[in-house]
Each structure stands twice: as C-alpha cells, then as structure tokens.
Amino acid sequence: MADDRSNAGNPSQVPQPLDRCDTLQFVACFTRYNLSQVEQWLREQRLHDGGALEVMWPMIEATQLLQARKTDADVTSICDMCAHLSTSQVLVLLAVVMVMFMF
C-alpha cells in the first residue's frame, strides 16, 4: 500500500488558499444558493404572492452584483441588473468590494 504522504512535497497536490476575488465569488454564490432555497420554500408554501419575493429582490440583486464583472464597460449592465437597488446602495456595495481588494 502506498504511503499517502508520498505526494506531500508536490505543490500540485497542496490546496491553494482562495484569494479575495475567489472568496467574494464563493460567498456570493453561497448566498445566492441560500436565497434560491428560500424562494423555493416560499413557492412550496404558496407564500410567494404575498410580497415575500419582492422583499428578497434587493438581496438577490446584491448577490448578482457581487458575482458580476465590474469594469467601466459593464456599468450599463450593472445598472440594468439592479433595478430594485438604489444608486447609493449599488455604490456602497461597490465601495465595499473595492475596500476588500485594497487590503
């Protein structure tokens, strides 16, 4: 039986830590997944017509914003994607993301 430690010095076998961009993507995807589970539950309970989904739209858009590309060329698509967020909310989210990448 082979020793499991035989590849210990091989860098391709050592998991690399996530950088900030990967971490942000992971958190956004994880959050979006959880929100989709809540959406599904609301539909199963027939609560989706009572306004509960409308309350969730800003959170859904915020996770989509965190997952989206953020270049000058993408400003129009970001604004279109965030119809339920105010301009100041979008700016605050983008500012937080920028601060994360500075440190």
Beta strands, then each sheet from edge to edge (+ up, - down):
end
